[in-house]
Amino acid sequence: MNIIICDDRIDDRKNLSDLLSDYGEKKNYEFTITEYESGEQLCEEQSALEACQLLFLDINMQGMDGLKTAMRIKEKYPKLPVVLVTAYMNYALDGYKVKASRFLLKDNLADTIEECMDDLIAEINKNRRILEFRFVEGTIKLYADDIIYIETELHKNVFYTEKGTFQIYKKLDELENELKDMGFVRAHLSFLVNMKYITKISGYVMTLTTGKKIPVPKARYAQVKREYMLYKGEE
């Protein structure tokens, strides 16, 4: 699991990193932990954020604080679990504004980190469903999260994924049904898109994190946009 810690205090970063490493060793999880010392620095690291599965953010940082950092990151990665960490209890309510998954106090991290990680990993695993497809290239297992979009091309449907492209002789209607409730939206008769990878929908065009632009027909536009807003938790 790729974990990011962002805190402007090196001692606090080390303390949290050590606690997470101890937890991983105890529970037999393999963590890759990357540290950043500012929100500005983290927001520039798009490749790291795309690979990130869990983010710990200090609220009280110099410059861009944790709340502003969380807001910016959540705009592009709405489903990334964010844990806000602070020394002050009075910031707890602000966590709800940025849809934080958890709020932890620095003073008792040692007592709360295990329960927090148990809950978060259970949630992450639930959303990382493994699916098996019989592609032209052979039978392949994929995480639903790794599918960027599916496009109909002639008599086949092509999966564009984090692992490459795969072709399948199956109707898009059937695939849409198989991926129901996994964060996909039918953007067009020929496109089924994972909303995790959408950056914006405007002017009847859907833009993905890869730069791909997908047309959204006028007849579908309002429904597609509403589904995306619900997915982001803005309705």
C-alpha positions in Angstrom: 0.0 0.0 0.0 1.3 3.4 -0.9 0.9 5.9 2.0 1.8 9.6 2.0 2.6 11.6 5.1 2.6 15.4 4.8 3.7 17.4 7.8 6.1 20.3 8.2 7.6 18.9 11.4 10.2 16.2 10.7 9.8 14.7 14.2 6.1 14.3 13.7 6.6 12.7 10.3 9.1 10.2 11.8 6.8 9.4 14.7 3.8 8.6 12.4 6.0 6.8 9.9 7.4 4.6 12.7 3.9 3.8 14.0 2.6 2.9 10.6 5.7 0.7 9.9 5.1 -1.1 13.3 1.5 -1.6 12.4 2.4 -3.0 9.0 4.9 -5.4 10.6 2.4 -6.5 13.2 -0.5 -7.1 10.7 1.7 -8.4 7.9 1.1 -5.5 5.5 3.6 -4.0 3.1 3.7 -0.2 3.1 5.6 2.2 1.0 5.6 5.5 3.0 6.6 8.7 1.3 7.0 12.0 3.2 6.4 15.6 2.2 7.1 18.7 4.3 4.5 21.1 2.8 1.1 21.1 1.1 2.6 23.0 -1.9 5.2 20.4 -2.4 2.7 17.6 -2.2 0.2 19.1 -4.7 3.0 19.3 -7.3 3.6 15.6 -7.1 0.7 14.3 -9.3 2.3 10.9 -10.1 2.7 10.3 -6.3 -0.9 11.3 -5.7 -2.2 9.1 -8.4 -0.4 6.1 -6.8 -1.4 7.1 -3.3 -3.9 4.9 -1.5 -3.9 6.6 1.9 -2.9 10.2 2.8 -2.1 11.6 6.3 -2.2 15.4 6.4 -1.1 17.7 9.2 -3.6 20.5 9.6 -1.3 23.1 11.1 1.4 23.5 8.4 3.1 26.8 7.4 2.0 28.1 4.0 -0.8 25.9 2.6 -2.3 24.3 5.6 -3.7 20.7 5.7 -7.3 21.8 5.1 -6.5 23.8 1.9 -4.2 20.9 0.8 -7.0 18.4 1.3 -9.5 20.5 -0.6 -7.2 20.8 -3.6 -6.3 17.1 -3.6 -9.9 16.0 -3.1 -11.0 18.0 -6.2 -8.9 15.7 -8.4 -8.9 12.5 -6.2 -12.3 12.5 -4.5 -12.1 8.9 -3.3 -8.6 9.1 -1.8 -8.9 8.5 1.9 -7.5 11.4 3.9 -6.6 11.3 7.6 -6.2 14.7 9.2 -3.7 14.8 12.0 -3.4 17.8 14.4 -2.4 18.8 17.9 -5.6 20.7 18.5 -9.0 19.3 19.1 -10.8 22.4 17.9 -10.0 21.6 14.3 -12.1 18.4 14.3 -15.2 19.9 12.8 -13.2 21.3 9.9 -12.4 17.7 8.9 -16.0 17.3 7.8 -15.7 20.2 5.4 -13.0 18.4 3.3 -14.7 14.9 3.7 -11.8 13.5 5.7 -12.0 9.8 6.5 -10.6 10.2 10.0 -9.3 12.8 12.4 -6.4 12.0 14.8 -4.8 13.9 17.6 -1.0 13.8 17.7 -0.9 13.3 21.4 -2.5 9.9 21.3 -1.5 8.5 17.9 0.1 5.5 19.5 -3.3 4.6 21.1 -5.5 5.3 18.0 -3.5 4.4 14.9 -4.2 0.6 15.0 -8.0 1.0 15.1 -7.8 3.8 12.5 -5.8 1.6 10.1 -8.0 -1.5 10.7 -11.1 0.5 9.7 -9.4 2.2 6.7 -7.9 -0.9 5.2 -11.2 -2.7 5.5 -12.9 0.1 3.6 -10.1 0.2 0.9 -10.2 -3.5 0.4 -14.0 -3.4 0.0 -13.6 -0.9 -2.8 -10.7 -2.8 -4.5 -12.8 -5.6 -5.9 -11.0 -8.1 -8.2 -12.8 -9.0 -11.4 -12.0 -11.7 -14.0 -12.6 -11.1 -17.7 -12.1 -13.4 -20.7 -10.3 -11.1 -23.1 -9.1 -11.8 -26.6 -5.6 -11.7 -24.9 -6.6 -14.3 -22.4 -8.3 -14.5 -19.0 -7.1 -11.6 -16.9 -7.9 -10.4 -13.4 -8.3 -6.7 -12.8 -9.1 -4.4 -9.9 -12.2 -2.4 -10.8 -10.2 0.7 -9.8 -7.6 -0.1 -12.5 -10.1 0.2 -15.3 -10.0 3.8 -16.6 -12.7 3.5 -19.3 -14.2 1.0 -21.8 -14.9 2.0 -25.4 -16.8 0.2 -28.1 -14.8 -0.3 -31.2 -16.5 -2.2 -34.1 -17.6 -5.5 -32.7 -15.4 -5.5 -29.6 -15.1 -3.4 -26.4 -11.7 -2.2 -25.4 -10.6 -1.9 -21.8 -8.2 1.0 -21.2 -6.6 0.2 -17.9 -3.5 1.0 -15.7 -2.0 -2.3 -17.0 -2.6 -1.7 -20.7 -5.5 -2.3 -23.2 -7.5 -5.4 -23.5 -10.3 -6.4 -26.0 -13.4 -8.4 -25.2 -16.3 -9.7 -27.2 -19.1 -8.6 -24.8 -21.8 -6.0 -25.0 -21.3 -2.8 -23.2 -24.7 -3.2 -21.6 -23.5 -6.4 -20.0 -20.2 -4.8 -18.8 -22.1 -1.9 -17.4 -24.3 -4.3 -15.4 -21.2 -6.2 -14.1 -19.6 -3.0 -13.0 -22.7 -1.6 -11.3 -22.1 0.2 -8.0 -18.4 0.3 -8.6 -18.1 4.0 -9.6 -18.7 3.7 -13.4 -20.9 6.0 -15.5 -22.3 5.5 -19.0 -21.0 8.7 -20.6 -22.1 7.7 -24.1 -23.5 4.7 -25.9 -19.9 3.7 -26.7 -18.2 4.7 -23.4 -18.3 3.4 -19.8 -16.1 5.5 -17.6 -14.6 5.0 -14.1 -15.5 8.3 -12.3 -12.3 8.0 -10.3 -10.4 9.2 -13.4 -12.7 12.1 -14.3 -11.2 15.6 -13.7 -14.2 17.6 -15.0 -17.4 17.6 -17.0 -18.3 20.7 -18.8 -19.5 21.9 -22.2 -20.7 18.4 -23.0 -17.2 17.0 -22.7 -15.8 14.7 -20.0 -12.0 15.1 -19.3 -10.1 12.3 -17.7 -6.8 12.4 -15.7 -5.1 10.8 -18.8 -6.1 13.8 -20.9 -8.6 11.8 -22.8 -11.7 13.8 -23.7 -15.0 12.0 -24.1 -18.2 13.6 -25.6 -21.3 13.5 -23.5 -24.5 13.7 -25.6 -27.0 16.4 -24.6 -29.6 13.8 -23.8 -27.3 12.2 -21.2 -25.5 15.3 -19.9 -27.6 16.2 -16.9 -27.8 12.6 -15.6 -24.1 12.0 -16.2 -23.1 15.2 -14.4 -25.5 14.4 -11.5 -24.0 10.9 -11.1 -20.5 12.4 -11.0 -21.5 15.0 -8.4 -23.0 12.3 -6.2 -19.8 10.3 -6.6 -17.8 13.2 -5.4 -20.1 13.7 -2.5 -21.3 17.2 -3.6 -25.0 16.4 -3.6 
